[in-house]
Amino acid sequence: MPGPLDGYRIIDLTGNVTGPLATMILADQGADVIKVELPGRGDHVRSDGNRVHNMPSAFLNNNRNKRSITIDLKTKRGREVLFELVDDADVFVQNFRPGVAERMGIGEEVLRSLVPDIIYVSISGFGEKGPYAERPAYDPIIQALCGLASVQGGGDDERPRLVRTILPDKLTAFTAAQAITAALVARANTGLGQHVRLSMLDTLIAFMWASDMGTHTFVGQSERDERPASRIDLIYDTANGYISVAVNTDREWEGLARALDHLEWLDDPRFSSPALRALHIDARLELLQKVLLQDSTEEWMRRLELERVPCAPVLTRAEMLNHPQVEASDILVEYEHSRVGRVRQTRSPARFSETPAEIRCGAPLLGEHTHEILTEIGFDEEDISELRASKVVEI
């Protein structure tokens, strides 16, 4: 059965990770996503390293289930081809810097004059106004500006640290996918298209507010510095590796004391309630670390699981692939890609009981579907030959 977004067409003019990941989420859910790329070059990520047969893993992992068409949008004829493509589309997504799409002649006003109910999506780094609006936006810049690096460092008086994955890019992608779906629902209810704007900075500050901005929530009562509950990570050394243990309730704390064979902790007044355990968190975690060093990760896992204490081994990426929970959940899938051979990826994390998301095809080669798409939107062989001869498209 087709996915939940079957029947919707999305024109994707995005590059790098944020936009392509957002549209891939929608493609996995059944949307027909047409990736518009520059002839001869394509998405910048196509030039990344870690590649097999000239196909980088970063492109593979953010562009499956899409079709690729090459169009030179710097030419008038190229823009006319794009307009023909947009005429039958539901969503148009771009992540140029603010103002670039308008200068190219493909801004929201132009496209809405052609398709009044289109969902036009603009993804940016910092938003469309302000001193940073036209600056290049890279992940570490957003992490620095939104306060995330300070949180990751452990507090405002510690050296800031970056999250070692491109969190702003990927989180903005998931936010964009949700926003696009919401806009399609609104159009189904009202008949109205709209312009959806979102930035990486907006997304990350909203993300931070859910759990990391407590002292800045009550106006007039903010502390100058944010201090961490503890300067100790919840990653513990064991005799042969690492383990993560987290306890919140009294029942979990009692189970932890039994598993580690330190029942005297239950009589320690510093640890007699969740609030007191939070107040004395450094002392508590230091005690745990001394004990956990005395045996292996496997042995502590066995003991903690018997007491139903939340715990997990700290895995490398390679170890994660074969963990029993990952295997039981069928998180990873393998399939054959036409260019690179056998590929391993994650399935769509949202499991739909009646309209399942699926991997229909791998990431496209540059311009792989140009002829097919041009034919679909009404160009005959003579038209296509003319476009190819004038280098408006590349097949």
N, C-alpha and C positions, 0 to 999 in steps of 0.2 A: 504494500500500500504506500502511496506517495507520502512525503513528509508534510508537516503542518503548514508550511509556506509554499507548497506546490501551487503553481499558477501565477505567482508573483515574479516580476522581472526587475532586477536591480542592475543599474549601470554603475560600474565601479571604476572610478578614476583615482583611486588611492594607491599609495606606495609605502614601502618599508613594512611596519608591523601593525600599527594601530588600525588603520583602515582595512587592510587585507584580512586581518584576523576577525574584525567585526563582520565583514561580508562573508567570510568563510563560515562563521557560525550560522548565518542565515542560509547559506548554500547547503550546509549539512542538513538543515531543516526543510530542504526542498525547493528553495527559491532558485530561479534561473539567474545566476550572477554572471554578467558579462564584463570581463576585465578589459578595459581600454588602455592600450599601451602604445608607447612611441615606437615607430618602426626602427628596427636595428638595435634598439637599446632595451626597451621594456622597463619594468619595475627595477628600481635601483638595487633591490635585494637579489636580483638575478646575477649580479656581479659578486656576491658574497663568496667567501671561502667555504670549506667543508662541503665539497660538491662531488657528485658522481656523474660522469657523462655530461658535464657542464650544467648540472641541475643542483643548485645549493639546497641544503637541508632547510635553511630558513625560508626559502621560497616554497618548498614542498609543504612545510608545516603550517603555512598561512594562506594557501591558495588552492586547496583541493576542491573538487566539485564545482569548479568554475570553467568558463570558456574564455579564451583570449582572442581579441581582435586588435590589430594594429591600425592606428589612424594618426596621421600627422595633423594635429589640431592647430598647428601654426598657419595652416593654409585655409583659405575660405572654403574650398571644396571639402577639406577634411571636417570642418565644423558642420557643413551641410550633411555629411554622412552621419556625424554624431546626432544631429537633430532628427534624422530619420530613425536612428536607433532609439532615441529618447521618446519618440512619438508613441511607442507601444510599451513604455516602461512605467513602473509604479514608483520606483525609488531611484534617485541619483545621488551618489556619494562622492565627495571630493575632500582631500586634505591638503590642498594648497595653502600657502600662507594667506592671511586675509587680504583681499583685493586682487589676488592673482587671477582667480576664475573670472572676475568681472573684466579685467584687462584682456583676457583671452577671448572674451565674447561668449562665455558659457556660464555666466552668473545666474543667480536664482530668478531674477526678473525676466531674463531672456527665455529661460527654459519654461517658466510658468506661462509665458505668453503662448507657448506651443502646447503645453500640457497643463491646463489649469489646476488639476488635482494631484500633481506630482508631489511626492515627499522629497524635498531637496535637503541634503544633509551636508553640513560644513563642520569638519573636524579640524581643530587648530591646537597649537601648543598652549597659548596664553589667553585666547579670546580675541575678539575683534577690535578692541580699543585698549588704550593704556600704553605705558612706555615700553612694554615688552611685546606688544601685539605683532610686530613684523619681524621679530627676531627668530632665528632658527631655534627649534625646540628639540632637545635631546633628553633622554631619560635622566641622566645625572643632574641636569639643570633643573628639571621639574622636581626631583627629589630634594634638591638643595633649597629651592624656593618655597616649597609647600610645608617645610618643617619636618618631613619624614626622616631626613638624615639626622636631625637632632634626636628624634625618638629612637632611631636605630642605634645611635651612639650611647644611649642610656640616660640621657638627661641634658638639660641646657648647659650645664657646666662641664660636660664631657666632650671629647673630640667627636664631631659628627662622623657618621659612617653611612655608606650607601647600602641599600638592599642589593644583594648580588644577583639580581635578575631585573629585567626591564619592566618592573611593576607598573609604572605610569602608562607605558604603551599598552600593556595587556589589559589592565583594568579599564582604561578608556575604551578599548575595543569591546569589552563585555557591556559596558554602559551604553555604547553606541548601538550595539545590537538590540538591547532592550528598548532603547528610545525609538529606534526605527520600527520595531514591532508595535509599540504603543501608538506611534503615529499612524500606522496602517489600521489599527483598531479604531482610532478616532475618525479616520477617513471613512471607514465602513459605517460608522454611526452617524456621521454628519455630512458626508460627501465632500468634505473640504481637505485639500492638501495643505501642507505647511512647510515652513523652513525650520529645520531642527539644527540648532547650533550647540556644540559642546567642545570644551577644551580639556586638555590633559590637566591643566592646573585646577580648573573647576572640579574635575573628577577626583583628583587626589585630595584636595582639601575637604570635599564632602566625605570621602573615604576615611580620612583622619578623624573627622568630627565624631564618628560613631563610637570611638573608644579612646582617643588620645588627646582630647581637648577639654577634659573635664573642668580644669580650673579656669578655663576661658569661656565656659558656658554661661555662668551667672554674671551678668554685666555689673561692673563696679566691684566685683569680689575676686578678680583675677590675681593670682600670685605672679610675681615677676618671673620666676623660674619654674619650669616644670621639672620635677624630680621623680626618678623612677621608684617604683615600689621596692625594687632590689637591684643591685648592680651585678647580681649573679644570674646567669642564664639558667633556664630549666633544662639544660643539657649536662648530664653528669658523666664523669669518667668512671669506668668500671675496670676490673682487672685486665680485660682484653678488648675494650672498645668504649662505646658510649651508650647511654640510655636516657630517655626523657620520661620523667615521672611528674604527674600533676595531680594535686589533691585539693578539693575545695570544701567538701562536706565533712561533718564530724565522722560519718561512717567511713569515708575514704581515709581520713586521718587515722582512725583506729585500725583499719586494715593495713595501712602502711607500717604502723608501729609493730603489728604482729608479724608481717612479712619480713621485716628487717630485724625482728627479735629484739626490740627495744621498747618493751611495754612501759618502762619508766617515763617515756615521753608523754604518756597519757596522764601522768600525775604532775607534769610540769605546768605551773600556772601560766607561763608565757604562751602555751599552746592549747589552752582549754576551750577556745572558741575560734570560729573563722576570723573574727575581727582581730583577736589577739595574735593569731598565727600570721595574719597579714602585717600586723604592727612589728612583729619580731621575725620577719621573713628571712633576713640575712642569717640570724642565728640558727633558724630552722634548716635552711638550705645547707649551711656549713656542716651541720650534724649529718644530714643525709649524705653529703659527698664523702665524708670520712668513712661511713659504713659501706657505701656502694663500691668503693675502691677495693674492698676485701674479697670480692667474688666476680664471676663472669657475668656478662650481659645476659646470657642464656639462663643462668641460674636465677638471677634477679627477676627476669621476665616470668619464669616458672612460679616463683614465690608470689610475686605481685598479682599475677593473673588468678592464682588460687584465692586471693583475698579481694578480687575484683577492683583492684586499684588501677586507675588509668595509667597506662605506660606503653612505650613503644621503643624498639631498637632504633638507633639513629643510622639510617641507611645511606649508602652512596647511591648515585643515580643508577649505576649498574645493578646493585643489589635490589633496588626497588622493583626492577623489571620482573623478578621472579618471586616476590613476596607472596605468600599464600592469599592475603587479602586482595592484592591487586589481581591475582589470577582468578580468585573466586568471583570478583566483581566484573570480570571480562572488560577491564578498562582499556587494555591494549588490543589492537587488531593489526593484522598483516594482510597486505594485498600486493598485487603485481602492478607496477607502474610501467607504462609503455617505453620509457626512456631508461630508467635507472634500475629496473628489476624489483626485487622484493623490498617492500617498505614497511616499517613499523611505525604506527601512530596511535594516538588515543582516539577512541570513539567519542562521539558527542556526549558530554556529561549529562545532558538532560535526556531521560529515557521516556519516550512517549508510548503509551500502551496501544493506541489505535493508529497513530500516524508516525511511525518510527523514523528518526533521523538515520541516515546511512551514508557511507562513503560510496558514491556512484562512480567516481573517477578520480585519478590523482591530479596534481597541479598541472596546468596546461603548458605546453611548449609555447614560445613566443609566437603569437599570431596563428596558433594551430587551428583556430575555428573561424578565421577571417572570411574565407570563401563561404562557409556554411551560414554564417550570420548575415552576410550581405545578401545572400540568396533569400534567406528568411524574410528580410525586410523589403524585398521587392526589386533588387538589382539583378539585371540579367547579365549574361556572360559578356556582352559587349561593354556594358557599364563597368563591370569588374575589371576587364582588361584595360579600360581607359584609366581607372583609378590606380591600377598597378603600374601602368606605363608612366603616369605622372608622379609616382612615388607617394601618393596620398595614403595608400595602404601597401602592405608587404605580405605576400603569400608564399 
